[in-house]
């Protein structure tokens, strides 16, 4: 029963096939050649970082199901410089169109040492950017991006670095290891 920790690159789908697209997009099968493993949860195509895969259906369901409240930690590059009030709003929960988010851990951090993104984040001289570390325990669709936008700081780059006790470590984009 393998558990695979994969550093999903930008623009890779969190599935093994690409159905319904006229152009062939990158999928997990471009990186992982192990039969019978499936993603435990999702990571959007435009997000990067830790994705867990397993052949254990019960473990897959536990990781993916928000009721088990696995902490998911992200490094988030946002537009602008969030105030302490914006950070407090993220931590207390944000009202989204599908309901209020659960409280989160949120803090401003120095620029992290990450691999270059391909394609790079658009740089604008007139608009500063900054980094947050955000830990959530639920999984609404595109939740982190919607949370930062709700407090006035759209997400420019999103990298998941941990899920529960599993972390990305030194895996580079496209690399995986058994956990």
Rosetta constraint file for C-alpha pairs under 8 A:
AtomPair CA 1 CA 54 HARMONIC 7.06 0.50
AtomPair CA 1 CA 55 HARMONIC 5.85 0.50
AtomPair CA 1 CA 56 HARMONIC 6.25 0.50
AtomPair CA 2 CA 37 HARMONIC 7.74 0.50
AtomPair CA 2 CA 54 HARMONIC 5.77 0.50
AtomPair CA 2 CA 55 HARMONIC 6.42 0.50
AtomPair CA 2 CA 56 HARMONIC 7.94 0.50
AtomPair CA 2 CA 178 HARMONIC 6.56 0.50
AtomPair CA 2 CA 179 HARMONIC 7.52 0.50
AtomPair CA 3 CA 52 HARMONIC 6.94 0.50
AtomPair CA 3 CA 53 HARMONIC 5.79 0.50
AtomPair CA 3 CA 54 HARMONIC 4.65 0.50
AtomPair CA 3 CA 55 HARMONIC 7.36 0.50
AtomPair CA 3 CA 178 HARMONIC 5.58 0.50
AtomPair CA 3 CA 179 HARMONIC 5.30 0.50
AtomPair CA 4 CA 52 HARMONIC 5.64 0.50
AtomPair CA 4 CA 53 HARMONIC 4.98 0.50
AtomPair CA 4 CA 54 HARMONIC 6.23 0.50
AtomPair CA 4 CA 176 HARMONIC 6.57 0.50
AtomPair CA 4 CA 177 HARMONIC 5.71 0.50
AtomPair CA 4 CA 178 HARMONIC 4.55 0.50
AtomPair CA 4 CA 179 HARMONIC 5.76 0.50
AtomPair CA 5 CA 50 HARMONIC 6.55 0.50
AtomPair CA 5 CA 51 HARMONIC 6.07 0.50
AtomPair CA 5 CA 52 HARMONIC 4.94 0.50
AtomPair CA 5 CA 53 HARMONIC 6.68 0.50
AtomPair CA 5 CA 166 HARMONIC 7.84 0.50
AtomPair CA 5 CA 168 HARMONIC 7.24 0.50
AtomPair CA 5 CA 176 HARMONIC 5.43 0.50
AtomPair CA 5 CA 177 HARMONIC 5.44 0.50
AtomPair CA 5 CA 178 HARMONIC 6.09 0.50
AtomPair CA 5 CA 179 HARMONIC 6.16 0.50
AtomPair CA 6 CA 49 HARMONIC 7.49 0.50
AtomPair CA 6 CA 50 HARMONIC 5.63 0.50
AtomPair CA 6 CA 51 HARMONIC 5.21 0.50
AtomPair CA 6 CA 52 HARMONIC 6.26 0.50
AtomPair CA 6 CA 53 HARMONIC 7.69 0.50
AtomPair CA 6 CA 168 HARMONIC 7.72 0.50
AtomPair CA 6 CA 171 HARMONIC 7.64 0.50
AtomPair CA 6 CA 174 HARMONIC 6.99 0.50
AtomPair CA 6 CA 175 HARMONIC 6.01 0.50
AtomPair CA 6 CA 176 HARMONIC 4.23 0.50
AtomPair CA 6 CA 177 HARMONIC 6.72 0.50
AtomPair CA 7 CA 48 HARMONIC 7.07 0.50
AtomPair CA 7 CA 49 HARMONIC 4.66 0.50
AtomPair CA 7 CA 50 HARMONIC 4.88 0.50
AtomPair CA 7 CA 51 HARMONIC 6.38 0.50
AtomPair CA 7 CA 168 HARMONIC 6.79 0.50
AtomPair CA 7 CA 171 HARMONIC 6.16 0.50
AtomPair CA 7 CA 172 HARMONIC 6.28 0.50
AtomPair CA 7 CA 173 HARMONIC 4.96 0.50
AtomPair CA 7 CA 174 HARMONIC 5.56 0.50
AtomPair CA 7 CA 175 HARMONIC 5.75 0.50
AtomPair CA 7 CA 176 HARMONIC 6.29 0.50
AtomPair CA 8 CA 12 HARMONIC 6.71 0.50
AtomPair CA 8 CA 14 HARMONIC 7.97 0.50
AtomPair CA 8 CA 48 HARMONIC 5.32 0.50
AtomPair CA 8 CA 49 HARMONIC 5.03 0.50
AtomPair CA 8 CA 50 HARMONIC 6.27 0.50
AtomPair CA 8 CA 51 HARMONIC 6.40 0.50
AtomPair CA 8 CA 173 HARMONIC 5.86 0.50
AtomPair CA 8 CA 174 HARMONIC 5.78 0.50
AtomPair CA 8 CA 175 HARMONIC 7.90 0.50
AtomPair CA 9 CA 47 HARMONIC 7.59 0.50
AtomPair CA 9 CA 48 HARMONIC 5.14 0.50
AtomPair CA 9 CA 49 HARMONIC 6.68 0.50
AtomPair CA 9 CA 173 HARMONIC 4.95 0.50
AtomPair CA 9 CA 174 HARMONIC 5.85 0.50
AtomPair CA 10 CA 45 HARMONIC 6.32 0.50
AtomPair CA 10 CA 46 HARMONIC 5.36 0.50
AtomPair CA 10 CA 47 HARMONIC 5.66 0.50
AtomPair CA 10 CA 48 HARMONIC 5.17 0.50
AtomPair CA 10 CA 117 HARMONIC 7.26 0.50
AtomPair CA 10 CA 118 HARMONIC 6.83 0.50
AtomPair CA 11 CA 25 HARMONIC 7.83 0.50
AtomPair CA 11 CA 26 HARMONIC 6.90 0.50
AtomPair CA 11 CA 45 HARMONIC 4.81 0.50
AtomPair CA 11 CA 46 HARMONIC 5.34 0.50
AtomPair CA 11 CA 47 HARMONIC 7.49 0.50
AtomPair CA 12 CA 25 HARMONIC 7.12 0.50
AtomPair CA 12 CA 26 HARMONIC 4.87 0.50
AtomPair CA 12 CA 27 HARMONIC 5.22 0.50
AtomPair CA 12 CA 28 HARMONIC 7.02 0.50
AtomPair CA 12 CA 45 HARMONIC 5.29 0.50
AtomPair CA 12 CA 46 HARMONIC 7.67 0.50
AtomPair CA 13 CA 18 HARMONIC 7.68 0.50
AtomPair CA 13 CA 25 HARMONIC 7.41 0.50
AtomPair CA 13 CA 26 HARMONIC 6.24 0.50
AtomPair CA 13 CA 27 HARMONIC 4.76 0.50
AtomPair CA 13 CA 28 HARMONIC 6.65 0.50
AtomPair CA 13 CA 43 HARMONIC 7.93 0.50
AtomPair CA 13 CA 44 HARMONIC 7.02 0.50
AtomPair CA 13 CA 45 HARMONIC 5.03 0.50
AtomPair CA 14 CA 27 HARMONIC 6.54 0.50
AtomPair CA 14 CA 28 HARMONIC 6.24 0.50
AtomPair CA 14 CA 39 HARMONIC 6.93 0.50
AtomPair CA 14 CA 42 HARMONIC 5.93 0.50
AtomPair CA 14 CA 43 HARMONIC 6.06 0.50
AtomPair CA 14 CA 44 HARMONIC 6.99 0.50
AtomPair CA 14 CA 45 HARMONIC 6.99 0.50
AtomPair CA 14 CA 51 HARMONIC 7.99 0.50
AtomPair CA 15 CA 27 HARMONIC 5.83 0.50
AtomPair CA 15 CA 28 HARMONIC 5.62 0.50
AtomPair CA 15 CA 29 HARMONIC 7.83 0.50
AtomPair CA 15 CA 38 HARMONIC 7.77 0.50
AtomPair CA 15 CA 39 HARMONIC 7.07 0.50
AtomPair CA 16 CA 27 HARMONIC 5.30 0.50
AtomPair CA 16 CA 28 HARMONIC 4.79 0.50
AtomPair CA 16 CA 29 HARMONIC 4.94 0.50
AtomPair CA 17 CA 27 HARMONIC 6.09 0.50
AtomPair CA 17 CA 28 HARMONIC 7.66 0.50
AtomPair CA 17 CA 29 HARMONIC 7.17 0.50
AtomPair CA 18 CA 24 HARMONIC 6.80 0.50
AtomPair CA 18 CA 25 HARMONIC 6.46 0.50
AtomPair CA 18 CA 26 HARMONIC 7.80 0.50
AtomPair CA 18 CA 27 HARMONIC 6.77 0.50
AtomPair CA 21 CA 25 HARMONIC 7.63 0.50
AtomPair CA 26 CA 30 HARMONIC 6.44 0.50
AtomPair CA 27 CA 31 HARMONIC 7.65 0.50
AtomPair CA 28 CA 32 HARMONIC 5.88 0.50
AtomPair CA 29 CA 33 HARMONIC 6.26 0.50
AtomPair CA 31 CA 174 HARMONIC 6.21 0.50
AtomPair CA 31 CA 175 HARMONIC 7.58 0.50
AtomPair CA 32 CA 176 HARMONIC 7.84 0.50
AtomPair CA 36 CA 54 HARMONIC 7.89 0.50
AtomPair CA 36 CA 55 HARMONIC 5.61 0.50
AtomPair CA 37 CA 53 HARMONIC 5.77 0.50
AtomPair CA 37 CA 54 HARMONIC 4.70 0.50
AtomPair CA 37 CA 55 HARMONIC 4.33 0.50
AtomPair CA 37 CA 56 HARMONIC 7.92 0.50
AtomPair CA 38 CA 53 HARMONIC 5.03 0.50
AtomPair CA 38 CA 54 HARMONIC 5.47 0.50
AtomPair CA 38 CA 55 HARMONIC 6.24 0.50
AtomPair CA 38 CA 60 HARMONIC 7.83 0.50
AtomPair CA 39 CA 51 HARMONIC 6.93 0.50
AtomPair CA 39 CA 52 HARMONIC 5.79 0.50
AtomPair CA 39 CA 53 HARMONIC 4.19 0.50
AtomPair CA 39 CA 54 HARMONIC 6.57 0.50
AtomPair CA 39 CA 60 HARMONIC 7.29 0.50
AtomPair CA 40 CA 51 HARMONIC 7.40 0.50
AtomPair CA 40 CA 52 HARMONIC 5.52 0.50
AtomPair CA 40 CA 53 HARMONIC 5.44 0.50
AtomPair CA 40 CA 54 HARMONIC 6.83 0.50
AtomPair CA 40 CA 59 HARMONIC 7.86 0.50
AtomPair CA 40 CA 60 HARMONIC 4.56 0.50
AtomPair CA 40 CA 61 HARMONIC 6.88 0.50
AtomPair CA 40 CA 63 HARMONIC 5.90 0.50
AtomPair CA 40 CA 64 HARMONIC 5.39 0.50
AtomPair CA 41 CA 51 HARMONIC 7.56 0.50
AtomPair CA 41 CA 52 HARMONIC 7.50 0.50
AtomPair CA 41 CA 60 HARMONIC 7.53 0.50
AtomPair CA 41 CA 63 HARMONIC 6.82 0.50
AtomPair CA 41 CA 64 HARMONIC 4.50 0.50
AtomPair CA 42 CA 51 HARMONIC 7.19 0.50
AtomPair CA 42 CA 64 HARMONIC 7.99 0.50
AtomPair CA 43 CA 47 HARMONIC 6.21 0.50
AtomPair CA 43 CA 48 HARMONIC 7.27 0.50
AtomPair CA 43 CA 51 HARMONIC 6.81 0.50
AtomPair CA 44 CA 48 HARMONIC 7.90 0.50
AtomPair CA 44 CA 142 HARMONIC 7.42 0.50
AtomPair CA 46 CA 158 HARMONIC 7.97 0.50
AtomPair CA 47 CA 157 HARMONIC 7.04 0.50
AtomPair CA 47 CA 158 HARMONIC 5.23 0.50
AtomPair CA 47 CA 159 HARMONIC 6.12 0.50
AtomPair CA 47 CA 160 HARMONIC 7.87 0.50
AtomPair CA 48 CA 158 HARMONIC 6.21 0.50
AtomPair CA 48 CA 159 HARMONIC 4.67 0.50
AtomPair CA 48 CA 160 HARMONIC 6.38 0.50
AtomPair CA 48 CA 173 HARMONIC 8.00 0.50
AtomPair CA 49 CA 159 HARMONIC 4.93 0.50
AtomPair CA 49 CA 160 HARMONIC 4.64 0.50
AtomPair CA 49 CA 161 HARMONIC 5.96 0.50
AtomPair CA 49 CA 168 HARMONIC 7.09 0.50
AtomPair CA 49 CA 173 HARMONIC 7.37 0.50
AtomPair CA 50 CA 159 HARMONIC 7.77 0.50
AtomPair CA 50 CA 160 HARMONIC 5.40 0.50
AtomPair CA 50 CA 161 HARMONIC 5.67 0.50
AtomPair CA 50 CA 162 HARMONIC 6.33 0.50
AtomPair CA 50 CA 163 HARMONIC 7.56 0.50
AtomPair CA 50 CA 167 HARMONIC 7.09 0.50
AtomPair CA 50 CA 168 HARMONIC 5.62 0.50
AtomPair CA 53 CA 60 HARMONIC 7.57 0.50
AtomPair CA 54 CA 59 HARMONIC 7.50 0.50
AtomPair CA 54 CA 60 HARMONIC 6.40 0.50
AtomPair CA 55 CA 60 HARMONIC 7.71 0.50
AtomPair CA 56 CA 60 HARMONIC 6.09 0.50
AtomPair CA 57 CA 61 HARMONIC 6.11 0.50
AtomPair CA 58 CA 62 HARMONIC 6.19 0.50
AtomPair CA 59 CA 63 HARMONIC 6.15 0.50
AtomPair CA 60 CA 64 HARMONIC 6.15 0.50
AtomPair CA 61 CA 65 HARMONIC 5.75 0.50
AtomPair CA 62 CA 68 HARMONIC 6.29 0.50
AtomPair CA 63 CA 68 HARMONIC 7.28 0.50
AtomPair CA 63 CA 70 HARMONIC 6.55 0.50
AtomPair CA 65 CA 69 HARMONIC 7.60 0.50
AtomPair CA 66 CA 70 HARMONIC 7.18 0.50
AtomPair CA 66 CA 137 HARMONIC 6.85 0.50
AtomPair CA 66 CA 138 HARMONIC 4.80 0.50
AtomPair CA 66 CA 139 HARMONIC 6.12 0.50
AtomPair CA 67 CA 138 HARMONIC 7.65 0.50
AtomPair CA 69 CA 137 HARMONIC 4.71 0.50
AtomPair CA 69 CA 138 HARMONIC 6.09 0.50
AtomPair CA 70 CA 137 HARMONIC 5.65 0.50
AtomPair CA 70 CA 138 HARMONIC 7.60 0.50
AtomPair CA 70 CA 163 HARMONIC 6.40 0.50
AtomPair CA 70 CA 164 HARMONIC 5.07 0.50
AtomPair CA 71 CA 135 HARMONIC 6.25 0.50
AtomPair CA 71 CA 136 HARMONIC 5.69 0.50
AtomPair CA 71 CA 137 HARMONIC 4.71 0.50
AtomPair CA 71 CA 138 HARMONIC 7.80 0.50
AtomPair CA 71 CA 162 HARMONIC 7.78 0.50
AtomPair CA 71 CA 163 HARMONIC 5.69 0.50
AtomPair CA 71 CA 164 HARMONIC 5.03 0.50
AtomPair CA 72 CA 135 HARMONIC 5.41 0.50
AtomPair CA 72 CA 136 HARMONIC 5.44 0.50
AtomPair CA 72 CA 137 HARMONIC 6.26 0.50
AtomPair CA 72 CA 160 HARMONIC 7.17 0.50
AtomPair CA 72 CA 161 HARMONIC 7.77 0.50
AtomPair CA 72 CA 162 HARMONIC 5.64 0.50
AtomPair CA 72 CA 163 HARMONIC 4.49 0.50
AtomPair CA 72 CA 164 HARMONIC 6.42 0.50
AtomPair CA 73 CA 133 HARMONIC 7.04 0.50
AtomPair CA 73 CA 134 HARMONIC 5.66 0.50
AtomPair CA 73 CA 135 HARMONIC 4.20 0.50
AtomPair CA 73 CA 136 HARMONIC 6.59 0.50
AtomPair CA 73 CA 160 HARMONIC 5.81 0.50
AtomPair CA 73 CA 161 HARMONIC 5.75 0.50
AtomPair CA 73 CA 162 HARMONIC 5.19 0.50
AtomPair CA 73 CA 163 HARMONIC 6.58 0.50
AtomPair CA 74 CA 133 HARMONIC 5.75 0.50
AtomPair CA 74 CA 134 HARMONIC 5.26 0.50
AtomPair CA 74 CA 135 HARMONIC 6.28 0.50
AtomPair CA 74 CA 158 HARMONIC 6.67 0.50
AtomPair CA 74 CA 159 HARMONIC 5.42 0.50
AtomPair CA 74 CA 160 HARMONIC 4.20 0.50
AtomPair CA 74 CA 161 HARMONIC 5.62 0.50
AtomPair CA 74 CA 162 HARMONIC 7.27 0.50
AtomPair CA 75 CA 131 HARMONIC 6.83 0.50
AtomPair CA 75 CA 132 HARMONIC 5.84 0.50
AtomPair CA 75 CA 133 HARMONIC 4.76 0.50
AtomPair CA 75 CA 134 HARMONIC 6.53 0.50
AtomPair CA 75 CA 158 HARMONIC 6.02 0.50
AtomPair CA 75 CA 159 HARMONIC 5.19 0.50
AtomPair CA 75 CA 160 HARMONIC 6.35 0.50
AtomPair CA 75 CA 161 HARMONIC 7.05 0.50
AtomPair CA 76 CA 131 HARMONIC 5.46 0.50
AtomPair CA 76 CA 132 HARMONIC 5.06 0.50
AtomPair CA 76 CA 133 HARMONIC 6.22 0.50
AtomPair CA 76 CA 134 HARMONIC 7.22 0.50
AtomPair CA 76 CA 155 HARMONIC 6.59 0.50
AtomPair CA 76 CA 156 HARMONIC 7.49 0.50
AtomPair CA 76 CA 157 HARMONIC 5.80 0.50
AtomPair CA 76 CA 158 HARMONIC 4.77 0.50
AtomPair CA 76 CA 159 HARMONIC 6.48 0.50
AtomPair CA 77 CA 129 HARMONIC 6.78 0.50
AtomPair CA 77 CA 130 HARMONIC 5.63 0.50
AtomPair CA 77 CA 131 HARMONIC 4.42 0.50
AtomPair CA 77 CA 132 HARMONIC 6.43 0.50
AtomPair CA 77 CA 155 HARMONIC 5.89 0.50
AtomPair CA 77 CA 156 HARMONIC 5.36 0.50
AtomPair CA 77 CA 157 HARMONIC 4.94 0.50
AtomPair CA 77 CA 158 HARMONIC 6.49 0.50
AtomPair CA 78 CA 129 HARMONIC 5.57 0.50
AtomPair CA 78 CA 130 HARMONIC 5.52 0.50
AtomPair CA 78 CA 131 HARMONIC 6.10 0.50
AtomPair CA 78 CA 132 HARMONIC 7.49 0.50
AtomPair CA 78 CA 148 HARMONIC 7.43 0.50
AtomPair CA 78 CA 153 HARMONIC 5.61 0.50
AtomPair CA 78 CA 154 HARMONIC 5.53 0.50
AtomPair CA 78 CA 155 HARMONIC 4.41 0.50
AtomPair CA 78 CA 156 HARMONIC 5.25 0.50
AtomPair CA 78 CA 157 HARMONIC 7.08 0.50
AtomPair CA 79 CA 127 HARMONIC 6.95 0.50
AtomPair CA 79 CA 128 HARMONIC 6.39 0.50
AtomPair CA 79 CA 129 HARMONIC 4.54 0.50
AtomPair CA 79 CA 130 HARMONIC 6.66 0.50
AtomPair CA 79 CA 153 HARMONIC 5.15 0.50
AtomPair CA 79 CA 154 HARMONIC 5.49 0.50
AtomPair CA 79 CA 155 HARMONIC 6.40 0.50
AtomPair CA 79 CA 156 HARMONIC 6.50 0.50
AtomPair CA 80 CA 127 HARMONIC 6.22 0.50
AtomPair CA 80 CA 128 HARMONIC 4.98 0.50
AtomPair CA 80 CA 129 HARMONIC 4.66 0.50
AtomPair CA 80 CA 130 HARMONIC 6.39 0.50
AtomPair CA 80 CA 153 HARMONIC 6.06 0.50
AtomPair CA 81 CA 128 HARMONIC 6.84 0.50
AtomPair CA 81 CA 129 HARMONIC 6.16 0.50
AtomPair CA 81 CA 130 HARMONIC 5.73 0.50
AtomPair CA 81 CA 153 HARMONIC 7.71 0.50
AtomPair CA 82 CA 86 HARMONIC 5.66 0.50
AtomPair CA 82 CA 87 HARMONIC 6.64 0.50
AtomPair CA 82 CA 108 HARMONIC 7.98 0.50
AtomPair CA 82 CA 130 HARMONIC 7.82 0.50
AtomPair CA 82 CA 153 HARMONIC 6.83 0.50
AtomPair CA 83 CA 87 HARMONIC 6.44 0.50
AtomPair CA 84 CA 88 HARMONIC 6.09 0.50
AtomPair CA 85 CA 89 HARMONIC 6.17 0.50
AtomPair CA 86 CA 90 HARMONIC 6.35 0.50
AtomPair CA 86 CA 151 HARMONIC 5.69 0.50
AtomPair CA 86 CA 152 HARMONIC 7.97 0.50
AtomPair CA 87 CA 91 HARMONIC 6.26 0.50
AtomPair CA 87 CA 106 HARMONIC 6.05 0.50
AtomPair CA 87 CA 107 HARMONIC 6.46 0.50
AtomPair CA 87 CA 108 HARMONIC 7.63 0.50
AtomPair CA 88 CA 92 HARMONIC 6.11 0.50
AtomPair CA 88 CA 106 HARMONIC 7.58 0.50
AtomPair CA 89 CA 93 HARMONIC 6.03 0.50
AtomPair CA 89 CA 94 HARMONIC 6.26 0.50
AtomPair CA 89 CA 151 HARMONIC 7.25 0.50
AtomPair CA 90 CA 94 HARMONIC 5.98 0.50
AtomPair CA 90 CA 103 HARMONIC 7.36 0.50
AtomPair CA 90 CA 104 HARMONIC 6.45 0.50
AtomPair CA 90 CA 105 HARMONIC 7.69 0.50
AtomPair CA 90 CA 106 HARMONIC 6.29 0.50
AtomPair CA 90 CA 147 HARMONIC 6.84 0.50
AtomPair CA 90 CA 148 HARMONIC 7.50 0.50
AtomPair CA 90 CA 151 HARMONIC 7.52 0.50
AtomPair CA 91 CA 103 HARMONIC 5.26 0.50
AtomPair CA 91 CA 104 HARMONIC 4.47 0.50
AtomPair CA 91 CA 105 HARMONIC 5.26 0.50
AtomPair CA 91 CA 106 HARMONIC 5.37 0.50
AtomPair CA 92 CA 102 HARMONIC 7.33 0.50
AtomPair CA 92 CA 103 HARMONIC 4.59 0.50
AtomPair CA 92 CA 104 HARMONIC 6.51 0.50
AtomPair CA 93 CA 100 HARMONIC 6.23 0.50
AtomPair CA 93 CA 101 HARMONIC 4.81 0.50
AtomPair CA 93 CA 102 HARMONIC 5.21 0.50
AtomPair CA 93 CA 103 HARMONIC 4.55 0.50
AtomPair CA 93 CA 104 HARMONIC 6.57 0.50
AtomPair CA 94 CA 100 HARMONIC 5.44 0.50
AtomPair CA 94 CA 101 HARMONIC 5.36 0.50
AtomPair CA 94 CA 102 HARMONIC 7.83 0.50
AtomPair CA 94 CA 147 HARMONIC 6.21 0.50
AtomPair CA 94 CA 150 HARMONIC 7.10 0.50
AtomPair CA 94 CA 151 HARMONIC 7.94 0.50
AtomPair CA 95 CA 99 HARMONIC 5.82 0.50
AtomPair CA 95 CA 100 HARMONIC 4.20 0.50
AtomPair CA 95 CA 101 HARMONIC 6.45 0.50
AtomPair CA 95 CA 150 HARMONIC 7.67 0.50
AtomPair CA 96 CA 100 HARMONIC 5.71 0.50
AtomPair CA 96 CA 101 HARMONIC 7.24 0.50
AtomPair CA 96 CA 146 HARMONIC 7.29 0.50
AtomPair CA 96 CA 147 HARMONIC 7.40 0.50
AtomPair CA 96 CA 150 HARMONIC 7.36 0.50
AtomPair CA 101 CA 138 HARMONIC 7.97 0.50
AtomPair CA 102 CA 136 HARMONIC 7.58 0.50
AtomPair CA 102 CA 137 HARMONIC 7.31 0.50
AtomPair CA 102 CA 138 HARMONIC 7.28 0.50
AtomPair CA 103 CA 136 HARMONIC 7.48 0.50
AtomPair CA 104 CA 134 HARMONIC 6.89 0.50
AtomPair CA 104 CA 135 HARMONIC 5.61 0.50
AtomPair CA 104 CA 136 HARMONIC 5.00 0.50
AtomPair CA 104 CA 137 HARMONIC 7.26 0.50
AtomPair CA 105 CA 133 HARMONIC 7.82 0.50
AtomPair CA 105 CA 134 HARMONIC 5.59 0.50
AtomPair CA 105 CA 135 HARMONIC 4.96 0.50
AtomPair CA 105 CA 136 HARMONIC 6.81 0.50
AtomPair CA 106 CA 132 HARMONIC 6.86 0.50
AtomPair CA 106 CA 133 HARMONIC 5.77 0.50
AtomPair CA 106 CA 134 HARMONIC 4.60 0.50
AtomPair CA 106 CA 135 HARMONIC 6.59 0.50
AtomPair CA 107 CA 132 HARMONIC 5.58 0.50
AtomPair CA 107 CA 133 HARMONIC 5.44 0.50
AtomPair CA 107 CA 134 HARMONIC 6.73 0.50
AtomPair CA 108 CA 130 HARMONIC 7.74 0.50
AtomPair CA 108 CA 131 HARMONIC 5.99 0.50
AtomPair CA 108 CA 132 HARMONIC 4.42 0.50
AtomPair CA 108 CA 133 HARMONIC 6.33 0.50
AtomPair CA 109 CA 130 HARMONIC 7.90 0.50
AtomPair CA 109 CA 131 HARMONIC 5.57 0.50
AtomPair CA 109 CA 132 HARMONIC 5.44 0.50
AtomPair CA 109 CA 133 HARMONIC 6.51 0.50
AtomPair CA 110 CA 130 HARMONIC 7.81 0.50
AtomPair CA 110 CA 131 HARMONIC 6.50 0.50
AtomPair CA 111 CA 130 HARMONIC 7.23 0.50
AtomPair CA 111 CA 131 HARMONIC 6.01 0.50
AtomPair CA 112 CA 131 HARMONIC 7.83 0.50
AtomPair CA 115 CA 172 HARMONIC 7.43 0.50
AtomPair CA 115 CA 173 HARMONIC 7.88 0.50
AtomPair CA 116 CA 120 HARMONIC 6.96 0.50
AtomPair CA 117 CA 121 HARMONIC 7.07 0.50
AtomPair CA 121 CA 156 HARMONIC 6.56 0.50
AtomPair CA 121 CA 157 HARMONIC 6.99 0.50
AtomPair CA 124 CA 128 HARMONIC 7.28 0.50
AtomPair CA 139 CA 143 HARMONIC 6.59 0.50
AtomPair CA 142 CA 146 HARMONIC 6.23 0.50
AtomPair CA 143 CA 147 HARMONIC 5.97 0.50
AtomPair CA 144 CA 148 HARMONIC 6.25 0.50
AtomPair CA 145 CA 149 HARMONIC 6.20 0.50
AtomPair CA 145 CA 154 HARMONIC 6.71 0.50
AtomPair CA 145 CA 155 HARMONIC 5.45 0.50
AtomPair CA 146 CA 150 HARMONIC 6.00 0.50
AtomPair CA 146 CA 154 HARMONIC 7.85 0.50
AtomPair CA 147 CA 151 HARMONIC 6.66 0.50
AtomPair CA 148 CA 152 HARMONIC 6.50 0.50
AtomPair CA 148 CA 153 HARMONIC 5.15 0.50
AtomPair CA 148 CA 154 HARMONIC 5.52 0.50
AtomPair CA 148 CA 155 HARMONIC 6.29 0.50
AtomPair CA 149 CA 153 HARMONIC 4.95 0.50
AtomPair CA 149 CA 154 HARMONIC 4.33 0.50
AtomPair CA 149 CA 155 HARMONIC 6.90 0.50
AtomPair CA 161 CA 167 HARMONIC 5.72 0.50
AtomPair CA 161 CA 168 HARMONIC 5.20 0.50
AtomPair CA 161 CA 169 HARMONIC 7.83 0.50
AtomPair CA 162 CA 166 HARMONIC 5.60 0.50
AtomPair CA 162 CA 167 HARMONIC 4.14 0.50
AtomPair CA 162 CA 168 HARMONIC 6.07 0.50
AtomPair CA 163 CA 167 HARMONIC 6.43 0.50
AtomPair CA 166 CA 179 HARMONIC 7.78 0.50
AtomPair CA 171 CA 175 HARMONIC 5.76 0.50
AtomPair CA 171 CA 176 HARMONIC 6.71 0.50
